[in-house]
Amino acid sequence: MNSIQDRITAFVKLGTFLSQFSNNRIKKAANIEHNELFFDGFKHQIKVAQENNSWFTKDNILFALESWSKSLTKSNLENWISKNEIKIESQKRVAIVMAGNIPMVGFHDFLSVLISGHSVLVKQSSNDKHLLPFLAKYLEYVEESFKGNITFTEQKLENFDAVIATGNDNTARYFEFYFKKKPNIIRKSRNSIAVITGKETAEDLEKLSNDVFTYFGLGCRSVSKLYVPKDYNFDLFFTGMYQKKDMINNAKYANNYDYNKAVYLMSLFDLLENGFLMIKEDESYSSPIATIFYEYYENENDLKIKLHQDKEKIQCIVARDFIENEVAFGETQNPNLWDYADGINTLDFLSKI
């Protein structure tokens, strides 16, 4: 297998290739390796991914690609690697079962396995199966030793040494049973929350709209629940959300909004809404599309204890000077390479299998 430096260089080249695809523009750049072979083809894959899954709008796909292009820099990758001791005794074959809720959602696991020096066996979600195989081909072109070490399958997973599987709470139970004899990371459903104290600026709440609406709220890093002080005035919150009013122009989002609103009204639930977002008082963390749940709190310390007790259900906590490891307003969809899903250090796991 190639050296860690060769693998870093390959992913840096991939990041440079992806930098041509952003929400500002899709523009072919000069001096990018194998661009003649891959640029137009990848542009086509973006189109196919949109046609295959109507949640994958062009904006959302390009947002994901731009985020990855910013992460895959030499300094980022070396900084990430330096936080871990990557020393594998022998190359193993690691299976990854990927979710399909947002574009390229399984890429961090894919990157982690290959950067560790293992080979990867990928089972993709049918909702997100067009982008990654194409990028894997690009990696094989810039670093030949990846050839034979990247496999995609739609069949039953066989011949692997360890597994990383992501699903909802129901599929996670199945994964835990099915993969119990192999070293594994099983990821379950998680949601992200925001704690409002009343000290937020108008800009904070505008930034929060990115945490709520990016990927239509379908990501585990999307804020689906608010904790607000007693007697909080939601006008401030709705003002912050207003810049995302065009969400309702997406037919699939609008259908979900109309359906959930009808269900809530028939059930006589109290809710506040602004024409494109509903908020409902509810203890659950996971809210339907176009809906944010909220709960009131009276004591900050009691809330901190509750959030600590529920940490297995929470991916990110958005807040300002409230709790350790909080995420700043507007930043949930910009994780660092070392911000691991579920707080499990994937590189550490991969170095020990």
N, C-alpha and C positions, 0 to 999 in steps of 0.2 A: 504493500500500500504506500501511497505517496506520503510526504512529510506533512506535518501540521501547517508549515508555512505555505506549501503548495496548495493545500486545501483552503487556507485563508485567501490566498491570491485568486483562486477560482471563484470564490464567493464575492470578492471585491469586484471582479470582472462582471459577474452577474448583476451586482448592484449598479455598476456603470451602465450596463445594457438597460436595466429597468429605469434608469434616470431619464430615458427618452420618452417615458409614458407618464404624464402627470395631468392633473385637472386643468392646468394652464394651457398645456399644448401636448400634442403627440408629434414629435419632430425627430426625424432621422439625423443623428449626429455623425460627424466624421470621426475616423480613427477608433471605432469600437469594433473589437474583434468579431469576426464572423457575422457582421451586421447584414451583409448582402444576403446571407443565407437565412437569417432569423427575423429581421425587423418586420417585413411585410407579413410573414407567417404568424408572428405573435399578435400583430394588429388584428389579423383575422380571428385568432383564438379569443381575443377580447370580445369581438362581435358574437362569436359562437356562444361564449359563456353568458352573454346578455340574453341571447335568444333561448338558451336552455333553462334559465332561472330568472324570472322577472323581478326577484328581489335584488339581483346583481345588475344594478343600473351601471351605465358607463361611469358615472361619477364615483360610485362606490368601488368599482373595480380599480379605477385609476387612483383613488385615495389609498387603497391597500398597496398597490404597486409602488406608489410614491413613498409610502411609509417604509416599505422594505428597502427601497433604493437608498433612503437616508440611513437605515440601520446597517446596511452592508458596506461599511467603510473599513479601511484598514485599521484605523484607530479604535473604532467601536469593537470590531472582532477581536483585536489583540487585547483590548481592555477586558472584554468578557472572558476570553480564554485565560487571562492572567489571574482571574479570581478562582480558577479551578486547577486541579492537577490532572491533566489529561495524560494518562499513561495506561494504555491497554495491553494486557498480556497477549491476547490473540484476537483477531477480528471476529466479531460475532454478527449474526444476521438479525436485525431488529425489525419486527413488524410494527407498522403504524396504522391504526384504524382512525381515519380522519372524520371529523364532523363536516357539515357543509352549510353552516348557518351564515358565514360571511366569506367573502373571497379569500382564498389562500390561508384559511384558518389553521391548517395543519403545517404550515411552512416552518414554524419554529422547531417543531419536533423533527422534521425532515433535515433541517440545517444542523440540529444538535447531533443527530445520529451520524451524519456524514463528516462533520467537523471533528467528531471524536475518533474517526478512523474505522467505524463499523460500516457494514453494508446495510441497505435499507430495502424492505419489502412493504410497499404502500398499498393499502386498500382505501380508495377514496370514496367519499359520498357521491351518489349520483347527482347531487345538487351542485357539486363543484369539482368537475373532473377534466376540465379543458386546459387550465392555465399551467398547473404544476408539471404534467408530463412534458410539455413543450419546453419549459425552463430547465427541466432535468436534461433534456437533449442538449441544450445550450451548455450546461455544465460539463457534459461529456465531451463536448468539442473543445472547451478551453482547458480541460484537465482530463487527459485520456485515461488516467488510472481510475476515474469514476466509472468507466465502461465496465459493465458486468457487476457493478456494485449498487445499481439502482434498478429495482424491479417494481412494476405496477401490476396489480392483479385485480380481477373482478370475481375470482373464484374463492373458494374456501382457503383460508390461510394455512399454509403447511410449510414445514422445514424452516423454522425460525427458532432463535435462542432466547429472545426476550420480546416484550410487547409494550407499546404505549397506545392506549385506546381511549378515545373520547366519545362520550355519548350523553344521553339524558340519564336521570336516576334509574329508570327502568332498564335501559340497555346496559348500564353500569353493573347492575346485579347479574345480568347474563354474562358480561365480560369477566366479572370476578369469579364466577363459577367456571367458565370455559377456559380461562387463562391461568387458573390457580396454580398450575404446576410449573409455570414459567416466571422468571423475574418480570415484574410488571409495574406500570403506572396506569391506573384506571382513573380517568377524569370524569367527574359527575357534573350535573348542572350547577352553575353558580351564577349569581347576579351581582350587580354593583349598585351601591347606594350613595346618596349625597346627604350630608348632615348640614342643615341650614340653621344658623344661630341667630340670624337677624342682623348681623354685622356685615353681610355681603354687600359689595358695591353692585351697581347696575351692570358693570362690565363682567363681574364674576358670574352673574346669572345669565348674561348673554353667552359667555363661554360654556356654561353648563348646558346650553342648548346643543352644543356639539356632542357632549357626553350622552345626552338623551337621544338625539336623532341620527347620529352617524350610523350607517348600516340599518336604518329604520329601527334602531333599538334591538337588533337581533343578536348582537355580540354579548359574550359574558362580561365584557368590560363596559357595556352600555348601562347607564343608570336607569333602573326600573322602579326605584323606591326612594322616597324622601322622608327624612325625619325633620320635623319642624317644631319650633317652640309653640306652646299654647298660645292661642289667639293670633297666630301668624297671618299676615295679610298676603294672600296669594296673588294679589294684583302685581306685586313686584316680580314674582316668579313668572307669571304669564307674560309680562312685558319683556322679560329676558328671553322667553321662548319665541317671541313673535317673529324674529328674523327667519325662523324655519317654516313660516306659514305655507310656503309653496309645496311642502310635503304632500299636502292634500291633493295636489295635481297628479300624483302617482296613483294609477287606478287600483293597484293591489292594496296600497296603504289606505286609500279612501274606502274601499270595500270593507276592510277590517275595522276602520273607524265607525262606519255606519252600522255594521253588524254588532260590534261590542256596545255601541251606544244604545241600540235597540234592546239588547239583552238587559243592560243595566236599567233602562227606563221601565221595561216590563216588570223587572224585579223590584221596582220602586227604591232603588239605591239612590242615596244622595251623591250627586257628582257635580263637579265644576268643569266647564269645558269652554274652549275658545274657538271652535270651528275646525280645529285640526288636532287637538290634544285634550284628553279627559284626565282629570285627577280624581281618585276615589280613595276614601279612607279604608285601609285594609292591612291586616297584619302580615300578609304574605310578601315574600321578596320578589316573586316572579309575576310581573304584570303582563297582560296581553298587549299586542301591538296597538299603538295610538293611545295607550293608557299608562299613567304613572300612579302607583300606589303611594299613599303617605300615612304616616303615623305621627301623632303629637308626642312630645316628651316634656317632662317638667324638670327633670334633674339630669344634668350633663353626666355626672358620674354613673348614675343608674344606666344611662344609655351606653356609656363606654363598656360597662360590665356586660350588658346584653349583646353588644356587637362582638365582644371577645368570645362570649359563649357560643355565638352563631358563626364563628369565623369560617367553619367548614362550608357555609352556604354563600359566603361573600367573596367576590373576586377583588373589588376595589372599593375604597371608601373615599369619596370626594368631599373635601372640607377645607376650611382655612383655619389653621392653628387650633385644631380640635383634638386630634389623636395621632399617635405615632404611625408612620408609614402611610399617611394619607396622600392622596393624589390631588394635585392642584386642579382648580376648575378649568375645564377644557382640555385636560391632558390624558383622559383615560384611554384614548385610542392611539396614544403615542408612547407605548411602553419601550423601555430599553431591552436589549437582548438578555440582560440579567434579571428582568422582572418576570419571574416564572409563573405560568398558569398554576393556580392552586398552591403557590408557594413551594412547589417541589422542584429542587434543583435537578434538572434533566441531565446536565453534564455529569454531575456527581453520580447519579444513577447509572449512566452509561459507562462510567469508568470502572464500575464495580461488578458488572455482569460477567 
